[in-house]
Amino acid sequence: MKKSIKIEYKNHAIIESELRAINGKKGSHTFYLSHQIDRIAAEAEEKIAALSIAKKHRAGATYVAQSGEELPSAYKYGAATTTVTIARTSGGWYITDIRASTLYPRSKPARSLHITQEQDAIAIAAIRNGYKII
């Protein structure tokens, strides 16, 4: 990918063309529709909101999501998947990287939220407000 793409409806054709460029003809375990990326952004927003981080402090967070579901042990080889990295800015979520990846049997697709040190401090302060030390 050359530049970031904002995750919004008006960019759905661009997002899908980028996904097609990475996936080729593969489709069963990959991200291939823009609404799948919309769901990833919503999932990332829910996770960062669950940490009690206000919207004005969410910029700088990134979320990495691998497509597919856990493969049963009956699979002999790994399945082709897509890994998408999105970044939160003050204007919303942007796709910063799309790459092909592999998911192996008995492993779950990777999903991870990465936050800044300032966001970590806000989340820890919110947790500490919920209890008292005796």
N, C-alpha and C positions, 0 to 999 in steps of 0.2 A: 504494500500500500504506500502510495506517495504522500497523501495527506489525510488528516482526520475527517471523518464523516459524522455529522450530527445525526443522532438517532431520532428521527421524526418522520411523519408520514410522507412529506414531500420528497424525501430522499430514498424512498423504498426501492425505486428502480436502480439507483446507484448501488445501494447495499446489496441487492440481489445479483447485480452484475459482478461485484467484487467477490461474492460468495461463489458464483459460478466459475470465476477465473481460478479460484483456489481449489474447488472441489472437482471440477471437470464433470464427468458423468456420474460420479459417486453420489448417492442420495440417501441411502437407508439409515446411516448413523451420523449424518452431517447436518449442519445448519445450512439450509438452502432457501429459506423464506425470510423476508424482512420482519415479519411479525414475531419470528422466533427471537430475533435480536431485540425487538421491543420488550419481549418477556424477560430477557436477560437484564435489560436496563431497569425494569420494574423490580425484579428480584434484587438487584444490587441496591436500589433505592430503599427497599424494605429492610435490607440488612443494615444499611448505614443509619436508617431511622431508628432501628431497634437498639442502636448504641446511644440513643438520645443526643445525637449530633444535630444541631439546628441547620436548616437549609443554607444559611449564609456561611456556614463553616464546612460544608461538604466538598467544596472544590479541592481537588488534589487527590481524592481517593481513586483507586483503580479497582477493577473487578475482572478476573480471568475466568472464563467459562468454557468448558469442553463439551461438545455435543454428545448425544447418545445416551444410552442407559447401561446399567451394569450388564455385562455379558455373561451368559451362563457358561459353566465349565465345559459344555458340549462344543463350544467354539474351539477349534484347533489353533487358529491363527488370530491375530489382532484385527480389529475392524478399523477402517479409515474413518476418522472423525475430523471435526473442525474445532480449533481453539481460537476464541475471540477475546481480545483485550479491549476493555472500554475504560474511559477516564471521565471523571466528573469535573466539570467546570462550573462556573457560576451560571452559565447558560444552559446546562443540562449535560446529558451523557453523549460522548463521542467515541466512535470506533477508532482505536489507534493502531490495532494490529489484527490481522486475520491470517492464520496459517493452518496448514494441514497437520494432523497429528494422528496417533494410533492409540486405540483403547484395547487393552488385552483382557482375556477372560478372567473373571472373578475380580475385576477392578472396577471401581466406580469412576464416572467422569469427574474431572477436577473442577471445582468451583471455589474460588478464594477471593476474599475482599482484602485489599491492601489500603491502609489508612496512614495519614501523616502523623508525626509526633504530636502536633497540636490537637488533632482529632482524637488521638489516643488519650491525651490528657483530659479532654472534655468527657470522653466516655468513662474514664476512671472516676472523674469527679461526680458524674451522674450516678454511678454505681455506689460510691461512698455516701451519697446523700440518702441512700435507701436503708442504711443501717447505722447503728451506734456501737461504739466499742465500750465495753464495761470494764 
